[in-house]
Amino acid sequence: MKKKVMNALENFSKAMLQPLMYLSVGGLILAIGALLTNSAISGALPFLKWAPIQILGNLMYQTIYVIVNNLAVLFVIGIPAAMAKKDKHHAGIIGLMSYLMYLTTSNVLLSTMGQLAEPNEMLGLVGTGQTEILGIQCVDMSVFGGIILGCLTAYVFNRTYNKRFNGAMQMFSGVRFSFLIMIFVSIAFGMVGNLVWPVVQSGISALANVISGSGAFGLFLYGFLERLLIPTGLHHLVYTPFQFSDLGGVLQLGDTTVAGAYAIAMTELNMPQVTQMSDSIYYMAIGFTKMFGYIGIVAAFIHTARPENKKRVRATLIPLVITSCIAGITEPIDFMFIFAAPVLFVLHAAIAGLFIALLKIFNVTAFCGGNIITSFLTNLAAGTEKTNWPMMYVLAVIQIIVYFVLFTFLIKKLNLKTPGREDVDVAASETEGAAAAAGAGSAPKASALTANVASLVEGLGGKENINSTENCFTRLRVNVKDPSLLKDDLINKTPNSGIVKKGDDIQIIIGLQVAELRNAVEDYLKNV
């Protein structure tokens, strides 16, 4: 039982990473776009104000941001495709269709019951508990909805894709039967979501009143919940009331009333007569960890990655941490360890909350919103007396160190499966490490890899013994029915750096060309 649970968790973790693998490239493009369109930078470098550059920068930012803003769609397609045993493209298509049906179910129920929220002129649907996804207004389950429905699709698909019927029912055979089942699962999921999720949202909103009257502890709770609730999408319900309503404070300017932490901060920063920012500024401090803390997190992940994986982990994570610092977008990093190492994510939320409380304790009223460049220039213009901004950078360095030390300790102590730390046995780890140390020049050539596919399949027990084939960055992963049928001598006719056997899960260490070998194996299995 334990083995099945661990295998399921490992497969889920791998499936979660599949849609995120593209964002290391996308995140870098997004960060460049943010820099090109940043008003503070273009003010210092006037040539950036040239219209073609601004258009290009805006296109780079917006075209990637729409992907980040629709992670639920990526997960509902990517998870079924990654977890499906066969016909992965069908699983992904059914995942997308299921998501559209779920969104429509939510919308129809809201419309029928007269519960569709009216968008606010400034905030749109933010704070209403509803959102618009792919043009459909629905209850806001955010990324969580995509993940849950993606897992349900994978579960249903793997148990129904090979179902066969005779006679008039033949049209419902195979993947069409999977789709038929998912029609009703999607409708049921939409109905349950509309009933349950608003109750959860109300509970989170009620916490806002507790936070507002609890001083430094309330600020800790504010920061803690804002990070902890990222996978559910409910974090919006934590910070929105404070930043955009009178819960975040009220500033009276003659006959004008300014309400909400964001409006108050922007007003006070531009008022020379204000010598001390009000406490409302602390509700803008959720950007502090985005600008600084993730540097420590990524440094810990790189430091604790296995030697043979460090180069790949650096290439994946460095663009994402730049995106966090410059654009304030952290989800691509968050989802790399939320489910693989939940204890780290809880610690992460606690550290984020602690440092918002420390900003108040040390009387730091610096602006921590936006991004690291905007924050620096805004605080520099506002002055030290008003913001105490030098102390912010002292706390920033301390936070980076705290993240790095604690994450590194726990990752090693608990052997957590953070990026670059997949499970291997000692012998295989040493073999793979030696192969990596030998350099790219020692990697097997493509022709040598694919020349002995028939022997490889026979070494794995033949076509009938192979349940599924997958690959990560360097390994061919094969699930077999009977491990006793394996023949290492035949497998080793294909150049590799080691074979890892864990029950019916077999991993053959190939190198960066592994995807080509997997394609060759799957082509062979189709035609044999």
N, C-alpha and C positions, 0 to 999 in steps of 0.2 A: 504493500500500500504506500509506504513512504517513498519507494522508488518511483512509483507511478506519479505521485504528487510532485516530486522533485523534477521528473522529466517534463511534466506538464508545465511547471513554472519556468523551466529552462526554455522550452519551446515558445511559451508566451513572451518571455523576455526577448528572444531572438526575433519573434514576429513584430514586437513593438519597435525594434531598431530598424527594421527594413524600410519603413516609410521615412525615417529620420536621416538615413544615410545621405540623402541628397542635400540636406539643409546645411551641411558644412560648406558646400559650394555656394548655395543660395544665400546663406548668412553673410558671407564675405561680400557678395554683390550688393546685398541690402545695406551693409555698413558703408560701403563706398557711396551708394546713393544718398544715404543720410548725411554723409560728410559734404557731398557736393551741394546739397540743398539747405545745409545749415546756415541760418542767417548770420550767426556770429562769425563763421569762417568766411562766408562771402563778403562780409563787411571788412574783414582784414585783407582778403584777397579779391579785389574788385573784379578781376577778369572772370571769376566764377559766376558773376551775375549775368554773363552773356546768355541770352535766351536759349540757344541750342544746348549749352552745358546744363542749364537748369532743367530743360525738358528731359535730357538724357538722365540726369540724376533722379528726377521724379519718376521716370519710367523704371529705372533700376530698383528704386525703393518700392514702388507700388506693386510691380509685377511679382516681386518676391514676398512682399507683405501679405498679399492675398493668399499665398500658399500657407504662410504661418497662421493667418487668421482663419484658415479652413483645415486645421490639423485633423479635426473629426472626420472629414471626408477622406483624408489620406489613410487614417487608421481603419475606417470601415471597409476600405478596399484592400489595404496592405496586409492587415491581420489575416483575413480569410485566405488571401493568395499565399501568404507565407506558411500558414498552418495546414493548408489542404494537402492531402496525401497525393492526389493526382488532379489533373485538369485545373491547375491553379488559376489560369486565366478566367475560367468559368466561375470559380469561387470569388474572384475579385469583382467580376461583373455582377454577380448575384448580391454581393455585399453592397455595391453602389445602388442597385435597384431597391434593395431592402431599406437602405437609408432614406431614399426618396419617398418610399411608402410610409416609413415611420414619421418623417417630417410632415407629410401630407395628413396623416392621421391626427397628429397633434394640432395642425392648423384647422382641420375640419371640426374637431371637437371644440376648440376655442371659439371658432366662428359660430357654431351651432348654439353654444351656451352663452353667447354674447360676452365673451371674456377676452376678446382681442384688445390688447393695450394700444392706446394712442401714442405715437412717438412724441417725445418732448422736442421743442424747437432747437434746444441746444444739445441735449444728450441723446436724442433719438429714443431707442428702447432701453438704454442702460438704466438699471435700477428697477425695471418693471418686472423682472423675472422672465421676460420673453426676449427673443432675438430673431433676426432674419438670417436664414442660412439658405444659400442657393436660391434666393428670391422668395423663400417660404417663411412666413412668420410662425413661430412655434415656441413652446416652452423651452427655456434656455438650459439644456443639459450640457452644453459646451462640448469639450473634447470627450468627457466621460460617456456621453451618449454614443459617440462613434466607436469608442473602445468596447463598450458592453455589446453593442449590436454586432461589431466585427467578430467578437468571440462567439456570440450566439450563431452567427452565420457559419463560422468555421466548424463549430460543433455539429450543427445540423448537416452541413455539406458532407463532412467525413463519414457520416452515418447513413447518408441517403443517395450519394452520387452514383453508386453502383446498383441501385434498386432497379429491377427489371419487371415489366408487366407484359402480359400477352393480350392478344385480341384488340378490342376497342380501347383498352387502357394503355396500349403500347406507347402512345404519344406522351404519356406521363413518366416514361422511364428515364433513368439516369439523372443528369443535371437538371432536367425540367421538373423532376419530382422534388429536387432540392429547392428549386425556385417556388414551387407550389407551397411547400411547407413554410418557406420564409415569408410568403404573403401574409399568412395568418400570424406568424411570430412577430412580424413588423407591426401589424395592426395592434396586437396585444401589447407590445412594448410601448407603442405610442400612447395607448390608453392608460397603462400603468404609470408611465412617465408623467402624464398630465395630472394624475391623481396624487402621486407621491411626491414629485419634485417640488411643487409649490409649498408643501408642508415643510420640507427641508429648507427651502429658501426662507420661509417665515422664521424658522428657528435661528438661522444665521442673522437675519435682520434684527431679531430681538436682542442678540448679543451686542449689537452696536450701541444700544442704550447703556448696557453694562460697561462697555469699554469707555464711553465718554465721561463717566464719573469715577474712574478708578485710577487717575493719575498716571504715574510711571508704569504701574502694573498694567493699566489699561492699554498703554502704548505697546507694552510687550505683547499683550494678547492680540492687539491690532496687527502687529507685524507677523506674529506667529500664525494667526489664522489666514492672513493674506497669502502667505507662502504655502501653508499646509493644504489649502483648498484648491490649489492650482489644478490638480487632475480632475476635479469635479466641475470647474468653472464657477464655483460659488464664491471665489475670492472677489469677484466684482461686487458682490453684495456686502463685502466687508468695507472696502475703501470708498465706494461710490457715495454712500450717504454722508461721509465725512468730507470728501473733497468737493461735493456739489450741492450740499444742503446745509441748513443752519445747525445741523448736528456737529459740523466741523467748526462752528463759531460764527459770530455775527460782528461786523464792523460798521459802526454808524459814522457817516461822513456828512454832516449837515442834514439835509433832507434825504440823502441817499443811503440806502442800506445795502451792504455787501455781505452776502451769506455764502458759506462754504470755504473750506481750506484753500482750494485752488484760487478762487477769486480774491480772497483776502491776501494770500501770499503775493500774487501778481500786483495787487494794489499797493501793499506796504513796501515792496521792493522798489517801486517807482515813486515813493514819497520821501523826499530828502528830510522832511521834518520828523519822520519816524526813526528814532534812534535805537529801537529794540523791536525785533519781530515778535509778534504774538505767538502763543502756543499752538495756534492753528497750523503753523508751519510743519509741526511734527507729523501731521497726517499726510504730508507730501513726502515723507522720508522713506516710503517703500522703495524709492529709487536708489537708496544708499547701497543696499546689498547687490542690486543689479549692476551698479557701477564698479563695486569693489569686491564684494564677497565671492562672486563667481570666479574671480582670478585665483583665489585660494582653492576653490573646489576643483577647477581644471588642473591646477598645478599638482594637487594630490592625486588625481586620476592618472596623470601622465607619470608621476613619480612611482606609483604603485603598479603600473601596467607591467606585464611580463616583458623582459628585455626584447624578445622578438616582435612584440606588438607596439613598442613605444613610438616608433616612427609613424605607424598608421594612426595611433591614438592622437599624437600631436597634430597630424594633418587634419584629423576630423574635428578636434576640439578647439584649436586655436582660433579658427575663423568664427566659431560659435561664441567664444568668450569676447571676441572683438565686437560681435553683434550685440551681446549683452551690455557691454560698456557704452557703446555708441548709440544703439537703437533701443535699449531697454527691453529687448525681447529675449526671454530666458527659456521658453518652453522646450526648444530643441535639446538643451542640456538637461532640463528637469526630467524629461521623459526617458533619458538615458539611465536614470537610476531610481526613479520613483518606485518602480516595481521590482527592479533587480536588487535594490538595497534599501528597503523602506525605512530601516532604522536610521540611515543616513539622511533621508529626506525629513524625518521628524526632527533630527538634530539640526538640520539646515534651517527649518522653520523657527526653531527655538533661538538659534544664533541671530537670525534676521530680526526677530522680535526684541531680543536682548539689546541689540545695538541701536534700535530706535529709542528704547528706554534710556540708553546711555547718552544719546544725543541730548535728551532733556536734562539728565543728571549733570552733565558737563556744560549745560547752558549753551549748546551749539544750535543756533537758529539759522544755519546756512540752508540754502535752497538745494535739495537733493533730488528734484524731479528732472524729467527730460533725459539728458545723457551727460556723460562726463565732461564734454566740452562746454555745453550750454551751462551746466552747473558751475564750472570753474569761472567762466566769463561773467555770469550773472552775479556770483558772490564777490568777485573782484570789483565789479562796478558798485555793488551795494556797500562794500567796505567792511573792515574787520569788526568795528564797533557794533554794527548792526547785526552781523551774522556769526562772528567768532569762527569764521571759516577755516583758519589754520588748524584749529582743534579737530575739525572734521577729518582732515587728512591724517592726523595722528591716529584717530579712531579707525580710519580706513586701513592703515597699515596693520594695526592690531587685529582687525577683523580678518584680513587676508591670512595673517599668521595663525589665528585661531582655527580658521577653516582648514588650513593646510595640515596643521599638527593633529587636530582631532580626527579629521577624515583619514589621514594616513594611518594613524594608530588603529582606528576601528576597521579599516579595510584589511589591514594585515592581521589584526587580532582575530577577527571574525571570518576572515577569508571571503570577503564580500565580492560578488560578481560584478564589479564596476567595469567600465570599458577597458578592454585589453586583459581581462582576468578570467577567461573562460576556464572551465574545469579540464584539467589534463592530469594524467599520471606522471610520476617523476621521470620515468625513462623517456616518455614521449616528449616531455617538456625540455629535457636536456637535448634530445635529438633535434627538436624543432629550433631550439635556441642556437645549436651549432650550425644548422642550415642557414639560419638568418644571419649569423655572424659571418658566414662565408661570403655574403654579399649577393647582389642581384645577378651577378655574372654566373653563379653556380646554379641558378634556377633551371629546371628542365625546359628544353625547347618545346614548343607547341606540338611539333610533329612527333617527338618522342612520347609526349603525354598521350596523344590520341591513337598512337599506332597499335596499342595492345588493349583496346577497349574490350574486345571479346574475352581475352584472358582475365581482365579485371572483373567482368560480370560473372564469369565462371568461378573466379576466386571468391566472389561474394555469395556463392551458392546457386548461381543461375538466376534467370529472370524470375522464376516463380518464388524464389526466396527473398526477393527485394520488395519491401513494402513502399519505400519512398526514398528519394534522393534530394539532398539540400546542399547548400554550401554557404560558408561564412567567407571571411576575407581570404583565408589560407587553407581551409579544410573542406574536403568532400565528406559530407555527413550522410550515412546510409543507415536506414532502419531495416533490419532483416527479420525474417520469421524464425529462423533456426541458426543461432551463432555457431553451432557445431559443424555446419557445412562449409565454413570459411576455409580457404586454402591460401595461406600467406605467401607461398611461393608463386602462385599465379597473380596475386594482387601486386607483388613486388616487381613484376615485369613492367609495371607502370612506375616510372621514377617517382619516389616519394621520400619524405623525411621521417616516416614513422607511422605506425598504425595504433590507434587508441581504441580499445574494446571496453565498452560499458554495457554489459548485457546484450540486448539486441540493437543497441546504438553503436555504430562503427564510424570512427573518424579517421580519414586518411589524410595526412599532412602533405599538401601539394605545394603550396606557395600562391603567389598572386595570380597565377594562370588557372586557378582551380575552376573558375566559371566556365572556361572553355572545355575542361575535362567533363564537368557535369553535363554540359550540353551534348557532348559526344556520347556520354553514357545514356542519356535520355533518348537521343536519336536512335542509338543501337537497340534499346529496349522496345522502341516503337516498331522497328523493322524486323527484329529477329523472329 
